[in-house]
Amino acid sequence: MSKRMNLRLGTRPSLLAIAQSRLVARALERRYPELGVELVNVCTRGDRDRHTPLTRVNDPGFFAAELDEALRGGDVDFCVHSYKDLGPDRPADIALAAIPPRENPRDAVLFSADVRDKLERGETVRIGSSSLRRQINIGDFLPRALPNDGKSVAIEFHALRGPVHERLARIDAGNEGLDGVVLALAGLARLWQDADGHAAIAPLLADAMWMVLPLSECPTAAGQGALAVECRADDERTRQLLGKLHDPGSAALVAAEVDTIERHAKGIETGVGSTSSFLPALGLVTLLRGRASPEDGRLIAVAESSAHAQPGTGSVKAWSDDDWRRYTQRRKLSTALPETGAVFAAHWHALDSRKLNPDVRCWTSGVASWLQMARQGLWVEGCADNLGFESIKATLSCPVLALPELNEWTALTHADAIDGWQGSGTRNALATYESVIDSIVSDELDEQLVNCTHFYWSSVRQYQSLKPCLPETAHHACGPGKTLTALREAGLDNVQAFASRKEWQQWLA
């Protein structure tokens, strides 16, 4: 580009839409210093109508039709949309020029500071969201995930739409207020980076309590966190300029999410979430969950990984590690817990019957540990979905979460797992429990192991203790985190990673 060129970017007038458009404009101007981008506000039907629940909106152009007309009329040269706001069938004269690098796709619930008191009093927790998908999946998860001391937690949803800062303002806003609101983490992250957005939401987040929802239980709308940059199909020059912003990896994840819904949940898309990610040990992983309606008891839950070939055609006998648990006993260690910063509990046993300082922020390895810790009354902010600590690092560093720097985190783990945390970036790792093997020599156990064909290892110590009894042709599996690394370092090269033991069992079936 040899001479100055100006492009007009059509954007909805909300703070979030403008923040997203500014991100795209800056990316273009960095790539093309001779290019100037002017933002043009275009109000859509979705901006004017803030009251109709989205479940009642049967209008694919609800958030886009006016922007499409501005493009056709030449009032703007390109537009930036939240990908999930676009209908599946876009007009032929409008081209998708780019999907830039995606922001974090997760949903989060922001709670009022006094929600713990309400939980202790057994009061119903009021959550704001107009999304059917969120009401279904979060409605299943949240009563179990909030601190409950083993008691029942009641939640109720209230319809809530509008700009992000207005929804946040509904938290604890007197008698008309809510105890929590559900928001896309991507939107919060983008507002946090934008000067106007930051000024609007920072005061509202100052005392809020976070829960970043697990994708395995609460997958999001297909394409959530991704932007769609569109222009006129016949404007080849603009299309080529915008194409330099395209991120093939993000586009592939979005396509996988859309495809998974098409194959497994066609016709009930509004009640189903689908989120994809790429992990080195698992390849492309797509998680889908939901129902046609909150009253529909037929749950659809799918977990797919591109890395898993089907097991062989021979007979399969999977080893259950129930016997391992019978031969071992857990013993708590009198380790002092941190009083500040943040902790990552590698398993709920690491905090079994122990309390944390309320100022310490707590994450854990997976949903099962989260729910067990909630039954102990602990507030858990998020988890790694059993995909390993490395998989969650990018989320932990998201500035809007205001979490401590990674070097201020402490891992709480098993005594045998301490070495595996070297190089993780955390401040340190503390052993809070250990396993004592009473006896591992047993004719009954030896016979059981020899006759099994497939093994799922929960720790490298478990594998090493049983290794002398294992058949040479055994198929070995484990999770994709530190156990996988430790097993390979122990010389087990033919181990296959799975997202969870449940997924491994489904694979065998």
Buried (B, 14 or more C-beta within 10 A) or exposed (E): EEEEBEBBBBBBEBBBBBBBBBBBBEBBBEEBEEBBBEBBEBEBBBBEEEEBEBBEBEBBBBBBBBBBBBBEEEEBBBBBBBBBBBEEEBBEEBBBBBBBBBBBBBBBBBBBEEBBEBBEEEEEBBBBBBBBBBBBBBBBBBBBBBBBEEEEBEBEBBBBBBBBBBBBBBBBEEEEEBBBBBBBBBBBBBBBBBEEBBEBBBEBBEEBBBBBBBBBBBBBBBBBBBBBBBBBBEBEEBBEBBEEBBBEEBBBBBBBBBBBBEEBBEEBBBBBBBBBBEBEBBEBBBBBBBBBBEEEEEEBBBBBBEBBEEBEEEEBEBBEBEBBEEBBEEEEEEEEBBEEBBBBBBBBBBBBEBEBEEEBBBBBBBBBBBBBBBBBBBBBBBBBBBBBBBBBEEBBEBEBBEBBEBEEBBBBBBBBBBEBBEEBBBBEBBBBBBBEEEEBEBEEBBEBBEEBBBBBBBBBBBBBBBEEBBEEEBBBBBBBBBBBBBBBEBEBEEBBBBBBBEBBBEBBE
